[in-house]
Amino acid sequence: MYQPNHVKTSAEFPVPDTMRAWVLGDPDQLTLTTKPVPVPKRAEVLVRIDAVAICATDLEIIHHGPPALIQGGQPFNKNFTPGHEYMGTVVALGPGVDEYRIGQRVTVEIHAGCGQCKRCREGMYTACHNYGLNYGDVDKGHRANGFTTDGGFAEYAVNNINTLVPISDEMSDEEATLVVTAGTAMYGLTELGGLVAGESVVVTGPGPIGLLGVAVAKALGAHPVILTGTRDNRLQIGKELGADYVVNAKKEDPVAAVRKLNGGKGVDYVVECSGAPEAVNEAARMVNRGGRICLAAFPGKPAEVDIAHIVRNNIYVYGIRGEGKSATHRAEAFMAQKRFDATKVHTHTFALEDLPTALKYARERIEDAIKVVVKTHGHAALNRVAAE
């Protein structure tokens, strides 16, 4: 039985010595195998993963490799387990940890900064200067679960205490996996954008971050909140999450429509979540002079940008990486207060052993999948297997 030295465990939450974990071989090749259960060190805990959501970045890592960086290079054939949007239960405490208790439910941020570089000391640990430079030596430098170290497509994972967000028993496992997504939107709207109540906001792209960006913007008091996209059913979900107006970019010019909806003038802030080739230029023409743009998507290839327009109009452009400055804690508070219903973006649930099918649903948007969740423990996974 799992009993590492100087690690606190509990008979109420027994931990095995080994666990099931999906491992990435060649591109797009995942194998369900057995790994040793990892051991938490100082300022770390062992989390029993109860549920993990699939992110578009997971699909990119499994297929292309970047932005994962394992042992200084591509993540393929290195016994690497991807997956980063997970939640679970604390089942073991590393030496000296008293901030959390065994049995406590948590959701998990991705990044644990090195805590030493300039950005980490500013609280911008998602922009840690040591990202990817530890090459597997997690005692030195930044770590990002599912990017530079093993992630959540497994039964257990080790996390730094700074990456944990406590959640109540009233929040479902599936909803808890969405806290990080909402936290990313929160980070872009507050820390980077400086959104204040009453400002006008456009969100482009009704994916998970875009839809929860609408919800967070509305909860923060933005008005009007406008969502643009190309799928009417997703735009409808955006309305349910608080969008005052929606624009189908296939049916009308989104720039003209946004300006018309905001009284003929541009908006104060655009959160770009589509990654479309012309998205940056369209965003620059949606904002008013002196407005702000947050880029939250990873375009597939470099885009041509009309920099002269941005300069002439004194437009501020921010790139956002993840859920920095503890924005997930505020996002969780909003969700716990039912300020918005994040579960509207959760569409499908699968068991851990069905991960390849879950990835297929997410990749191909089968049955218009938005957020697909994989359950490792809990009644939802068991019920699904029993039903089949």
TIPA-609250 format. One line per 8 residues: number of its first residue (from 1); for each residue x, y, z of N, C-alpha, C. Coordinates in pm, whole numbers, padded with zeros to 5 digits, m for minus. Each point is the difference from the previous one (the first is absolute). Example, Ala and Ser with C-alpha at 12.3 -4.5 7.8 and 13.67 -1.06 7.14 Angstrom:
1) 01319/m00569/00780/m00089/00119/00000/00090/00120/00000  m00035/00105/m00072/00082/00119/00006/m00077/00109/00073
This chain:
1) 00084/m00120/00000/m00084/00120/00000/00088/00125/00000  m00055/00106/m00053/00070/00127/m00019/00029/00066/00134  00126/00004/00042/00039/00064/00126/00140/00060/m00013  00018/00101/m00082/00133/00061/m00014/00043/00068/00129  00129/00011/00019/00054/00066/00118/m00041/00147/00003  m00037/00047/00119/m00031/00140/00026/m00123/00050/m00076  m00081/m00091/m00052/m00125/00036/m00067/m00117/m00047/00085  m00094/00089/00028/m00113/m00033/00084/m00113/m00057/m00084
9) m00051/m00117/00041/m00113/m00063/m00067/m00108/m00031/00104  m00111/m00056/m00047/m00110/m00031/00091/m00064/m00131/m00043  m00036/m00080/00099/m00067/m00127/m00030/m00135/00022/m00067  m00058/00118/00019/m00128/00030/m00064/00012/00018/m00150  00120/00034/m00045/00025/00020/m00143/00125/m00079/m00039  m00013/m00133/m00004/00117/m00082/m00034/00048/00028/m00141  00131/m00003/m00017/00063/00028/m00128/00078/m00123/m00045  m00020/m00049/m00120/00078/m00114/m00048/00141/00042/m00039
17) 00085/m00097/m00024/00136/00030/m00044/00006/00035/m00148  m00096/m00051/m00078/m00002/00026/m00143/m00137/00054/m00041  m00004/00057/m00118/m00124/00062/m00049/m00010/m00021/m00151  m00124/00012/m00048/m00022/00002/m00145/00032/00139/m00053  00064/00005/m00115/00034/00128/m00060/00012/m00017/m00151  m00046/00099/m00074/00018/00000/m00144/00135/00064/m00032  00074/m00064/m00090/00135/00043/m00034/00006/00028/m00150  00065/00111/m00035/00013/00040/m00140/00123/m00065/m00063
25) m00023/m00075/m00109/00111/m00057/m00076/00032/00089/m00118  m00020/m00051/m00122/00011/00083/m00119/m00118/00097/m00005  00001/00100/m00089/m00114/00090/m00011/m00132/m00075/m00016  m00098/00041/00080/m00136/m00056/m00002/m00008/m00143/00052  00106/m00050/00063/m00001/m00135/00053/00005/00004/00153  m00112/m00034/00060/m00010/m00006/00145/m00023/m00144/00043  00068/m00039/00108/m00012/m00136/00053/m00033/00006/00148  m00101/m00076/00041/m00034/m00009/00141/00094/m00101/00065
33) 00079/00046/00095/00102/m00084/00061/m00001/00020/00152  00100/m00055/00065/00015/00012/00146/00126/00077/00033  m00013/00095/00090/00113/00079/00047/00004/m00002/00153  00116/00025/00059/00004/00018/00146/m00078/00126/00038  m00069/m00005/00110/m00065/00120/00051/00108/00099/00043  m00005/00124/m00047/00107/00096/00034/m00002/00038/00146  00112/00051/00048/00018/00033/00141/00012/00151/00015  m00083/00061/00085/00011/00145/00021/00122/00036/00084
41) 00061/00111/m00035/00113/00051/00077/m00046/00121/00082  00094/00077/00050/m00035/00117/00080/m00091/00093/m00080  m00103/00053/00066/m00096/00091/m00060/m00081/m00065/m00112  m00012/m00134/00004/m00079/m00071/m00100/m00099/m00095/00067  m00105/m00034/m00075/m00095/m00101/00045/m00022/m00099/m00113  m00050/m00117/00036/m00044/m00098/m00099/m00150/00016/m00017  m00043/00018/m00125/m00141/00015/m00031/m00050/m00126/m00069  m00106/m00060/00054/m00071/m00105/m00073/m00087/00069/m00103
49) 00028/m00024/m00125/m00075/00069/m00105/m00138/m00063/m00013  m00101/00082/00018/m00138/m00048/m00011/m00060/00031/m00136  00042/00108/m00062/m00052/00036/m00133/00100/00092/m00068  00006/m00008/m00132/00090/00084/m00078/m00072/00039/m00128  00003/00128/m00032/m00062/00049/m00123/00104/00002/m00111  m00048/m00015/m00122/00089/00003/m00117/00002/00140/m00056  00121/00052/m00018/00021/00133/m00056/00054/m00014/m00142  m00027/00100/m00083/00052/m00002/m00136/00152/m00009/m00001
57) 00065/00055/00102/00146/m00008/00007/00045/m00144/00023  m00077/m00080/00073/00032/m00142/00013/00005/m00067/m00137  m00097/00033/m00084/m00006/m00059/m00134/00123/00040/m00081  00044/00126/00016/00120/00047/m00071/00124/m00074/00049  00010/m00017/00130/00117/m00069/00057/00005/m00144/m00049  m00112/m00069/00004/m00003/m00140/m00040/00032/m00016/m00148  m00040/00096/m00081/00021/m00010/m00145/00133/00061/m00046  00030/00122/00051/00116/00074/m00049/00119/00000/00097
65) m00028/m00001/00130/00107/00011/00099/m00003/00131/00076  00036/00114/m00061/m00009/00129/00068/m00144/00035/00035  m00020/00075/00111/00101/00067/00082/00059/m00085/00112  m00023/m00131/m00003/00066/m00086/00099/00150/m00003/m00025  00076/m00008/00108/00146/m00003/m00010/00051/m00094/00108  00027/m00123/m00039/00040/m00104/00095/00148/m00033/m00018  00075/00010/00108/00144/m00027/m00002/00069/00081/m00109  m00046/00122/m00019/00065/00091/m00092/m00042/m00011/m00144
73) m00103/m00081/m00029/m00039/m00015/m00139/m00141/m00052/m00016  m00028/m00061/m00114/m00132/m00052/m00031/m00044/m00102/00106  m00132/m00010/00024/m00048/m00088/00107/m00017/m00147/m00040  00032/m00034/m00123/m00030/m00134/m00049/00099/m00104/00051  m00057/m00119/00033/00081/m00117/00041/00091/00030/00120  m00054/00074/00095/00075/00032/00122/m00077/m00037/00127  m00095/m00095/m00015/m00080/m00045/00113/m00081/00115/00061  m00039/00095/m00086/m00068/00122/00042/m00151/m00019/m00001
81) m00065/00047/00105/m00146/m00001/00011/m00053/00141/m00017  m00077/00027/m00106/m00056/00134/m00018/m00126/00022/00083  m00066/00116/m00022/m00123/00035/00071/00028/00100/00111  m00076/00111/00003/00033/00101/00101/m00120/00062/00070  m00122/m00021/m00048/m00116/00064/00064/m00069/m00098/00094  00064/m00031/00112/m00056/m00104/00087/m00034/00052/00140  m00080/m00080/00067/m00034/00025/00140/00003/m00134/00072  m00006/00006/00133/00002/m00125/00073/m00001/00018/00149
89) 00059/m00097/00068/m00003/m00006/00146/00143/m00013/00051  00036/00080/00099/00133/m00010/00061/00007/m00130/00080  00099/m00084/m00030/00011/m00129/00068/00134/m00021/00070  00095/00089/m00021/00128/m00009/00072/00064/00137/00004  00071/00027/00111/00062/00131/00021/00151/m00015/00004  00069/00084/m00077/00145/m00001/00003/00052/00058/00131  00129/m00010/00025/00059/00048/00126/m00034/00146/00027  m00050/00026/00119/m00026/00137/00044/m00131/00060/m00048
97) m00077/m00071/m00079/m00123/00058/m00053/m00111/m00006/00105  m00052/00117/00035/m00116/00004/00091/m00109/00093/m00054  00020/00049/m00122/m00099/00091/m00059/m00124/m00075/m00050  00014/m00129/m00023/m00111/m00082/m00049/m00010/m00124/00084  m00115/m00064/m00005/m00022/m00122/00079/m00034/m00116/m00094  00031/m00118/00043/m00034/m00119/m00077/m00152/m00012/m00006  m00051/m00027/m00116/m00145/m00008/m00022/m00060/00128/m00055  00079/00106/m00008/m00051/00128/m00049/m00009/m00002/m00153
105) m00114/00049/m00051/m00019/00007/m00145/00063/00129/m00053  00069/m00011/m00113/00068/00114/m00058/m00011/m00006/m00152  00009/00115/m00062/00028/00005/m00142/00139/00059/m00016  00060/m00020/m00116/00145/00018/m00011/00036/00094/m00115  00081/00100/00031/00061/00082/m00104/00112/m00078/m00067  00043/00049/m00115/00102/m00069/m00078/00140/00035/00049  00026/00129/00017/00137/00050/00018/00039/00016/00147  00117/m00050/00032/00065/00035/00126/00130/00070/m00039
113) 00005/00128/00019/00120/00075/m00040/00119/m00036/00085  00117/00042/m00045/00121/m00030/00076/00004/00077/00131  m00074/00112/00005/m00003/00081/00122/00122/00087/00020  00093/m00003/m00096/00126/00071/00016/00021/00109/m00104  m00055/m00019/m00120/00026/00094/m00109/m00083/00127/00018  00028/00100/m00081/m00068/00129/00009/m00151/m00015/m00017  m00044/m00075/m00098/m00144/m00013/m00025/m00070/m00073/00114  00058/m00106/00050/m00064/m00073/00110/m00014/00089/00123
121) 00100/00081/00026/m00005/00088/00117/m00102/00111/m00018  m00042/00024/m00124/m00109/00093/m00028/m00135/m00068/00003  m00001/m00132/00018/m00125/m00076/m00003/m00036/m00051/m00138  00086/00023/m00099/m00029/m00045/m00136/00070/m00134/m00028  m00038/m00101/00077/00068/m00128/m00010/m00031/m00072/m00130  m00105/00035/m00072/m00022/m00061/m00131/00095/00057/m00105  00072/00106/00036/00105/00056/m00087/00137/m00020/00063  00013/m00107/00079/00127/m00030/00069/00116/m00005/m00098
129) 00109/00066/00035/00117/00001/m00087/00069/m00135/m00007  m00034/m00090/00091/00061/m00132/m00001/m00090/m00105/m00065  m00103/00044/m00073/m00089/m00096/m00067/00080/m00090/m00093  m00012/m00130/00022/00065/m00097/m00087/00149/m00013/00018  00059/00076/00091/00145/m00004/00014/00049/m00099/00105  m00095/m00060/00076/00043/m00095/00101/00025/m00139/m00059  m00052/m00026/m00122/00025/m00125/m00070/m00023/m00122/00089  m00109/00003/00073/m00035/m00115/00081/00049/00008/00143
137) 00089/00090/00031/00046/00016/00138/m00097/00092/00071  m00105/m00061/00058/m00107/00081/00057/00040/00068/00130  00118/m00033/00052/00047/00071/00119/00059/00136/m00035  00014/00025/m00129/00055/00127/m00045/m00089/00058/m00108  m00063/00112/00029/m00072/00068/m00106/m00146/m00035/m00012  m00059/00061/m00100/m00141/m00009/m00030/m00042/m00143/m00037  m00124/m00033/00032/m00058/m00125/m00049/m00144/00028/m00041  m00043/m00067/m00106/m00137/00014/m00047/m00054/m00140/m00028
145) m00092/m00045/00084/m00052/m00135/m00014/m00071/m00016/m00135  00039/m00104/m00072/m00056/m00024/m00132/00074/00073/m00110  00102/00080/00037/00080/00073/m00097/00149/m00030/00015  00052/00014/00121/00141/m00031/00024/00018/m00118/00095  m00108/m00041/00066/00002/m00118/00086/m00128/m00078/m00025  m00010/m00119/00058/m00119/m00084/m00021/m00127/00073/00038  m00106/m00027/m00076/m00128/00065/00020/m00107/m00092/00053  m00125/00029/m00037/m00115/m00055/00067/m00073/m00115/m00063
153) 00047/m00053/m00113/m00064/m00119/m00057/00052/m00123/00072  m00022/m00001/00130/00051/m00105/00089/m00085/00001/00126  00035/m00087/00094/m00078/m00010/00123/00054/00089/00112  00127/00040/m00007/00059/00084/00104/00099/00097/m00064  00020/00114/00067/00099/00097/m00043/00050/00078/00121  00124/00045/m00007/00057/00084/00104/m00017/00146/m00040  m00038/00083/00096/m00016/00143/m00026/00058/00084/00112  00060/00112/m00038/00043/00100/00098/m00122/00060/00067
161) 00011/00033/00127/m00116/00054/00072/m00047/00132/m00059  00091/00073/m00067/m00040/00127/m00060/m00093/m00017/m00119  m00011/m00123/m00052/m00086/m00023/m00116/m00139/m00050/00037  m00028/m00014/00126/m00126/m00060/00043/m00106/00106/00032  m00123/m00031/m00038/m00114/00086/00031/m00104/m00085/00072  m00026/00025/00128/m00102/m00080/00071/m00138/00019/m00062  m00076/m00107/m00004/m00138/00008/m00050/m00094/m00063/00101  m00124/00041/m00004/m00099/m00051/00094/m00055/m00133/m00048
169) m00061/m00074/00091/m00061/m00128/m00037/m00122/00020/m00088  m00054/00123/m00002/m00117/00027/m00083/00035/00009/m00148  00126/00026/m00032/00042/00012/m00139/00031/m00139/m00056  m00058/m00034/m00113/00023/m00131/m00060/00142/m00010/m00053  00045/m00123/m00019/00132/m00021/m00057/00012/00066/m00137  m00105/m00018/m00082/00005/00055/m00135/00011/00151/00002  m00078/00065/00085/00007/00146/00007/00136/00045/00051  00058/m00076/00093/00129/00038/00057/00111/m00001/m00105
177) m00011/m00087/m00102/00103/m00001/m00104/m00004/00128/m00084  m00108/00077/00010/m00016/00120/m00081/00051/00126/00070  00042/m00013/00125/00047/00117/00074/00122/00061/m00067  00091/m00083/m00048/00120/00052/m00067/m00037/00077/m00126  m00096/m00052/m00077/m00044/00069/m00121/m00059/00135/00034  m00086/00002/00101/m00057/00128/00045/00109/00090/00056  00100/m00058/00065/00111/00078/00053/00083/00065/m00108  00014/m00068/m00114/00071/00059/m00113/m00073/00124/m00049
185) m00133/m00011/m00012/m00080/00116/m00040/00010/00112/00103  m00003/m00036/00127/00011/00099/00107/00133/00074/m00007  00108/m00075/m00022/00134/00059/m00008/00006/00101/m00114  m00054/m00035/m00115/00002/00091/m00113/m00085/00124/00020  m00110/m00013/00073/m00093/00111/00016/00038/00093/00114  00069/m00050/00101/00029/00083/00118/00146/00044/00003  00094/m00094/00020/00140/00037/00013/00055/00066/m00126  m00025/m00061/m00114/00058/00054/m00123/m00085/00112/m00058
193) m00128/m00020/m00003/m00087/00099/m00063/m00044/00112/00090  m00001/m00024/00129/m00045/00103/00092/m00146/00034/m00019  m00082/m00101/m00029/m00142/00024/m00025/m00067/00061/00122  m00081/00103/m00025/m00080/00058/00107/m00146/m00006/m00041  m00088/00004/00099/m00143/m00010/m00026/m00044/00109/m00097  m00086/m00039/m00091/m00057/00096/m00094/00074/00010/m00131  00118/m00061/m00012/00072/00004/m00126/m00061/m00100/m00099  00019/00030/m00128/m00053/m00087/m00106/00104/m00102/m00040
201) m00044/m00123/m00021/00091/m00111/m00027/m00052/m00084/m00115  00091/m00040/m00088/m00029/m00100/m00102/00085/m00123/00028  m00060/m00116/m00009/00073/m00127/00005/m00014/m00064/m00136  00111/m00033/m00065/m00004/m00063/m00131/00039/m00146/00013  m00089/m00089/m00044/00027/m00143/00006/m00070/m00067/00117  m00112/m00072/m00025/m00076/m00062/00109/00048/m00140/00035  00131/m00016/00021/00052/m00122/00059/m00013/00008/00151  00057/m00095/00074/m00014/00003/00146/00049/00129/00065
209) 00119/00049/m00039/00050/00124/00060/m00087/00118/m00042  m00040/00004/m00126/m00084/00110/m00047/m00134/00003/00070  m00064/m00115/00013/m00131/m00005/00065/00011/00039/00148  00102/m00051/00067/00015/00039/00141/00053/00143/00011  00067/00049/m00106/00037/00142/m00003/m00122/00088/00000  m00102/m00040/m00074/m00128/00073/00002/m00058/m00001/00140  m00002/m00117/00063/m00058/m00013/00133/00073/00085/00103  00133/m00004/m00004/00079/00076/00097/m00016/00150/m00026
217) 00004/00042/m00126/m00014/00142/m00032/m00133/00053/00051  m00106/m00076/m00020/m00132/00044/00046/m00005/00004/00152  00058/m00101/00063/00002/m00002/00147/00080/00115/00057  00100/00049/m00075/00080/00113/00045/m00066/00135/m00029  m00116/m00003/m00066/m00074/00123/m00022/00020/00064/m00135  00063/m00069/m00094/00019/00058/m00133/m00134/00018/m00071  m00007/00106/m00084/m00123/00023/m00077/00029/00094/m00117  m00047/m00040/m00120/m00055/m00131/m00032/00110/m00103/m00019
225) m00039/m00126/00009/00089/m00111/m00031/m00047/m00061/m00131  00089/m00003/m00098/m00035/m00049/m00133/00087/m00121/m00032  m00061/m00106/m00048/00071/m00122/m00038/m00011/m00020/m00150  00113/m00024/m00066/m00001/m00030/m00142/00050/m00142/m00023  m00054/m00065/m00102/00039/m00136/m00034/m00069/m00044/m00127  00009/m00129/m00030/m00058/m00051/m00124/m00101/m00111/00022  m00026/m00037/00125/m00094/m00110/00029/m00115/00053/00085  m00118/m00004/m00056/m00116/00058/00069/m00028/m00067/00133
233) 00021/m00132/00008/m00029/m00069/00127/00096/00045/00110  00125/00025/m00035/00095/00048/00101/m00028/00146/00035  m00040/00077/m00097/m00037/00139/00028/m00120/00004/00096  m00089/m00095/m00015/m00115/m00006/00091/00046/m00030/00143  00098/m00090/00015/00055/m00025/00134/00061/00127/00055  00066/00078/m00088/00056/00127/00043/m00106/00094/00054  m00116/00002/m00063/m00110/00084/00049/m00045/m00048/00137  m00005/m00132/00017/m00041/m00055/00130/00102/00033/00109
241) 00124/00022/m00040/00105/00032/00097/00016/00151/00022  m00081/00080/m00069/00001/00143/00030/00025/00094/m00116  00025/m00051/m00121/00024/00090/m00112/m00124/00084/m00029  00019/00130/m00011/m00113/00088/m00035/m00036/m00013/m00147  00103/m00024/m00083/m00021/m00015/m00143/00095/m00109/m00051  m00044/m00068/m00106/00087/m00095/m00067/00002/00032/m00149  00113/m00029/m00064/00018/00029/m00142/00055/m00125/m00067  m00070/m00049/m00102/00049/m00112/m00079/00085/00057/m00113
249) 00130/m00023/00007/00094/00060/m00095/m00015/m00056/m00141  m00073/m00110/m00014/m00026/m00054/m00133/m00116/00073/m00069  m00081/00065/00080/m00121/00062/m00053/00011/00151/m00014  00094/00061/00071/00018/00145/m00011/00142/00038/00037  00040/00117/m00042/00134/00051/00031/00009/00024/00150  00085/m00073/00070/00003/00012/00146/00044/00138/00047  00092/00066/m00072/00046/00132/00041/m00113/00102/m00009  m00069/00000/m00113/m00111/00093/m00019/m00111/m00027/00101
257) m00026/m00129/00024/m00107/m00036/00093/00033/00045/00142  00124/m00020/00041/00040/00040/00136/m00012/00151/00016  00048/00074/m00095/m00008/00147/00010/m00145/00047/00003  m00083/m00063/m00080/m00142/00039/m00001/m00065/m00031/00135  00031/m00118/00055/m00061/m00039/00128/00047/00088/00115  00116/00061/m00015/00051/00087/00107/m00015/00147/m00035  m00108/00034/m00068/m00032/00140/m00027/00087/00066/m00104  00058/m00081/m00090/00080/00056/m00107/00146/00022/00033
265) 00038/m00027/00123/00141/00017/00038/00059/m00134/00041  00129/m00008/00004/00066/m00123/00040/m00018/m00029/00147  00036/m00122/00039/m00013/m00041/00139/00131/00029/00075  m00006/m00013/00132/00118/00026/00082/00101/m00114/m00002  m00050/m00123/m00017/00088/m00115/00018/m00047/m00115/m00087  00094/m00068/m00065/m00029/m00122/m00075/00085/m00113/00058  m00064/m00111/00031/00070/m00121/00042/m00005/m00097/m00118  00113/m00023/m00063/00006/m00078/m00123/00029/m00146/00035
273) m00099/m00087/m00024/00011/m00141/00038/m00015/m00094/m00119  00001/00052/m00122/m00026/m00084/m00117/00126/m00052/m00066  00107/00079/00000/00122/m00039/m00070/m00011/00007/m00150  m00106/00064/m00051/m00021/00011/m00144/00106/00091/m00063  00032/m00022/m00130/00108/00078/m00064/m00020/00151/00006  m00124/00047/m00016/m00025/00144/m00002/m00048/00053/00135  00007/m00084/00103/m00061/00036/00129/00062/00125/00061  00133/00012/m00006/00064/00116/00063/m00040/00129/m00071
281) 00000/m00002/m00131/m00038/00120/m00074/m00147/00035/00022  m00085/m00100/00005/m00141/00028/00027/m00018/00056/00141  00073/m00057/00096/m00008/00052/00138/00045/00145/00005  00107/00033/m00074/00052/00137/00000/m00101/00099/m00057  m00086/m00047/m00086/m00103/00088/m00058/m00130/m00002/00078  m00010/m00092/00095/m00116/m00001/00090/00018/00094/00118  00124/00018/00046/00022/00083/00119/00002/00147/m00038  m00031/00084/00098/00011/00145/m00022/00145/00044/00017
289) 00028/00124/m00033/00136/00051/00014/00040/m00006/00148  00120/m00052/00024/00044/m00019/00137/m00055/m00126/00063  m00070/m00082/m00078/m00057/m00123/00051/00105/m00109/00021  m00046/m00117/00044/00090/m00106/00039/m00042/m00132/m00064  00099/m00082/m00031/m00024/m00131/m00058/00077/m00104/00080  m00067/m00107/00040/00064/m00112/00067/00000/m00118/m00097  00117/m00054/m00029/00014/m00114/m00089/00013/m00127/00085  m00104/m00084/m00008/m00004/m00119/00086/00010/m00129/m00079
297) 00010/00007/m00133/00002/m00120/m00083/00137/m00020/m00064  00029/m00123/m00036/00123/m00035/m00071/m00032/m00019/m00148  00029/00098/m00087/m00024/m00020/m00143/00087/m00113/m00055  m00050/m00064/m00106/00074/m00111/m00058/00127/00042/m00070  00007/00124/m00049/00119/00049/m00068/00009/00150/00018  00117/00061/m00027/00014/00145/00018/m00104/00076/m00082  m00050/00109/00057/m00103/00080/m00066/00055/00137/m00038  m00049/00053/m00110/00035/00137/m00038/m00085/00097/00081
305) 00065/00097/00060/m00069/00095/00088/00024/00141/m00050  m00106/00079/m00004/00009/00141/m00040/00049/00081/00120  00130/m00001/00018/00059/00068/00116/m00023/00150/m00008  00002/00056/m00120/m00019/00145/m00015/m00134/00043/00059  m00104/m00080/m00023/m00132/00034/00057/00005/m00003/00152  00069/m00100/00055/00010/m00011/00145/00076/00120/00058  00108/00039/m00067/00080/00113/00049/m00077/00131/m00011  m00062/00024/m00116/m00072/00126/m00021/m00113/00019/00100
313) m00057/m00111/00044/m00116/00009/00089/00032/m00031/00145  00130/m00008/00030/00042/m00016/00140/m00068/m00120/00067  m00001/m00112/m00072/m00067/m00121/00049/00100/m00085/00077  m00042/m00050/00115/00084/m00084/00084/m00029/m00147/m00032  00105/m00079/m00016/m00015/m00142/m00033/00072/m00083/00107  m00073/m00098/00056/00055/m00086/00104/m00004/m00145/m00047  00107/m00073/00023/m00002/m00144/m00017/m00021/m00064/00137  m00084/m00102/00005/m00030/m00063/00129/00041/m00146/m00004
321) 00068/m00045/00103/00039/m00140/00012/m00059/m00056/00128  m00106/m00078/m00014/m00054/m00071/00114/m00075/00089/00098  00009/m00039/00127/m00091/00052/00102/00077/00066/00113  00090/00093/m00033/00093/00054/00099/m00061/00085/00109  00087/00042/00090/m00033/00087/00113/m00119/m00050/00082  m00007/m00132/00015/m00102/m00063/00084/m00142/00036/m00042  m00019/00028/m00128/m00134/00033/m00050/m00097/m00116/00019  00052/m00123/00006/m00089/m00113/00020/m00074/00006/00133
329) 00061/00059/00101/m00066/00010/00130/m00124/00090/m00010  00014/00109/m00074/m00117/00089/m00016/m00104/m00063/m00092  00046/m00072/m00101/m00095/m00069/m00088/m00080/m00103/00078  00070/m00074/00087/m00070/m00101/00081/m00101/00067/00093  00035/00117/00053/m00094/00072/00088/m00125/00041/m00078  00018/00047/m00122/m00115/00036/m00083/m00088/m00122/m00026  00065/m00112/m00032/m00076/m00122/m00029/m00070/m00052/00124  00067/00006/00114/m00062/m00045/00125/m00120/00085/00037
337) 00006/00129/m00036/m00113/00091/00027/m00109/m00009/m00106  00020/m00088/m00099/m00097/m00018/m00110/m00018/00130/m00078  00109/00076/m00016/m00008/00121/m00081/m00019/m00034/m00148  00041/m00120/m00037/m00028/m00053/m00133/00008/m00152/00008  m00059/m00067/m00100/m00006/m00146/00000/00100/m00055/m00101  00121/m00029/00049/00107/m00048/m00088/m00033/m00135/m00061  m00090/m00076/00061/m00030/m00134/m00051/m00066/00004/m00137  m00043/00116/m00044/m00061/00010/m00133/00099/m00034/m00111
345) 00130/00009/00027/00098/m00033/m00103/00047/m00145/00010  m00042/m00071/00105/00034/m00141/00014/m00104/m00082/m00076  00046/m00078/m00098/m00094/m00072/m00086/00010/m00151/00008  00117/m00056/00032/00018/m00145/m00004/00090/m00046/00114  m00026/m00122/00049/00082/m00061/00105/00035/m00143/m00040  00127/m00037/00020/00047/m00135/m00029/00083/m00050/00118  00018/m00130/00007/00088/m00060/00100/00145/00007/m00047  00095/m00013/00094/00142/00012/m00032/00042/m00096/m00110
353) m00050/m00124/00007/00041/m00098/m00100/m00053/00033/m00140  m00096/00092/m00007/m00056/00041/m00129/00062/00130/m00050  00119/00035/00049/00061/00126/m00040/00013/00016/m00152  00041/m00102/m00076/00009/00020/m00146/m00133/00044/m00062  m00109/m00057/00047/m00131/00042/m00051/m00031/00142/00042  00032/00034/00124/m00024/00136/00048/00079/00101/m00082  00126/m00033/m00032/00082/00089/m00082/m00059/00014/m00140  m00052/m00107/m00053/m00062/00004/m00134/m00122/00093/00002
361) m00081/m00010/00104/m00116/00090/00012/00044/00145/00005  00104/00027/00078/00048/00138/00014/00062/00050/m00131  00078/m00084/m00064/00072/00042/m00121/m00096/00023/m00116  m00093/m00093/m00019/m00091/00006/m00115/m00132/00069/00032  m00014/00047/00124/m00121/00068/00045/m00124/m00085/m00028  00013/m00128/00028/m00112/m00092/m00019/m00114/00041/00093  m00121/m00002/m00053/m00119/00043/00075/00022/00140/00058  00073/00083/m00077/00032/00136/00039/00062/00007/00139
369) 00095/m00089/00023/00070/m00001/00128/00070/00133/00023  m00013/00052/00121/00072/00122/00038/00106/m00037/00104  m00043/m00029/00120/00095/m00043/00102/m00029/m00146/00035  00098/m00085/m00028/m00011/m00143/00026/00079/m00031/00127  m00064/m00071/00092/00061/m00032/00129/00022/m00150/00012  00115/m00037/00053/00032/m00140/00026/00000/m00022/00151  m00078/m00099/00044/m00011/m00030/00142/00087/m00119/00038  00083/00020/00101/00083/m00109/00051/m00066/m00067/00120
377) m00063/00078/00083/m00073/m00049/00117/m00136/00068/00003  m00093/m00059/00074/m00128/00067/00019/m00114/m00067/m00074  m00121/00037/00039/m00120/m00069/m00047/m00024/00017/m00149  00038/00115/m00057/m00031/00024/m00142/00072/m00101/m00089  00126/m00025/00029/00075/m00097/m00080/m00058/m00139/00017  m00032/m00038/00124/m00052/m00132/00027/m00136/m00019/m00065  m00083/00102/00007/m00134/m00011/m00060/00008/m00017/m00152  00093/00072/m00060/00012/m00009/m00146/00044/m00140/m00041
385) 00100/m00055/00070/00046/m00134/m00033/m00111/m00101/00022  m00076/00015/00108/m00109/m00094/00029/m00108/00006/m00108  m00028/00122/m00049/m00104/00017/m00101/00036/m00070/m00130  00128/m00008/m00028/00045/m00062/m00125/00003/m00152/00012
